Amino acid sequence: MVKYHYEGYSAGKHTVLLRENFGSSKVYAQNAQSVLNKATGFINAYDFTLNPYRGCQYGCSYCYAAAFSPNSQMRQDWGNWVIIKENATEILKKELHSWYKKNPDRPPSIYMSSVTDPYQPIESKQLLTRYLLQVMVPYQPTLVIQTRSPMITRDVDILQQFQRLRINMSIPTGSEKVRKDFEPKSPSITARLKAMAKLRYSFPYRDNCEFRFSITVTPLLPTLPEDEADFISKLAVVDRVVIQDFHASNGRSLIASTREEALALKQKYAWWYNSEQQSYSNFKNKLMAMLPGVEIMEGKEGFGYE
Ligand code: SF4
């Protein structure tokens, strides 16, 4: 496999030049060999994952995707670089065309995205996710979008053209204070909840169409007692709430796992983490008691389309 040297992350000759700085992030652009990748592990119920970008400007402290950085410096600097898959729309067209030649009667199921956020800040300028959605519409895949960004509401006009769509909004805590500790660069909880409310009411019933909406409270972070009831009541805006605890690292550093930054933050919330299983169960029980009309699911099952 070719090893690339990114300007700003290597002392030697650079093979990938810095394209621009966007906010605090270094932005690169590269061609990808494929954009539809076989879905494995946690989301293996899907045919493919689709990641428009490599890297993620949100840089959440617990993000396991940092393990897939091009090199150790970039892994350390997770959240401060992003690589645009420049040829993604052309490649996607070819890949979808090829799928339908082999499977004319079976639309693929696609999970967008597994190791990046398709609506991270650079998307406001790049519009790559928007263009990819436009490519997908005529092929009508079953599509799940996983994001933590209200920017997704920008694309309602295209999203409405899908027939089988689930939108998952990540909101791992109901407390802004906790969010700012674990994911300081992400949009506010209020903005995300408002976005879901807007989306939910932007998809009128249509024959043969299934639009579904989830909030993924994953990894389940502490919510302060004073915020809990209000947060849970606002989750009623969706038809499914998913909870899951931290991705277990089992001491292995080179695989996808919770980053040390988040593990250190756990100390600050010892009142929750000292009895983590109990905290998890208590929260789950409150979800079930307060949201009788909402499907409460855990872990892998909750990330499926159905
Ligand atoms: S938004 Fe998702 S992909 Fe991006 S850093 Fe956070 S957890 Fe990782």
Boltz pocket constraint, residues with backbone or C-beta under 6 A from the ligand:
constraints:
  - pocket:
      binder: B
      contacts: [[A, 56], [A, 57], [A, 58], [A, 59], [A, 60], [A, 62], [A, 63], [A, 64], [A, 65], [A, 114], [A, 115], [A, 116], [A, 117], [A, 148]]
      max_distance: 6.0
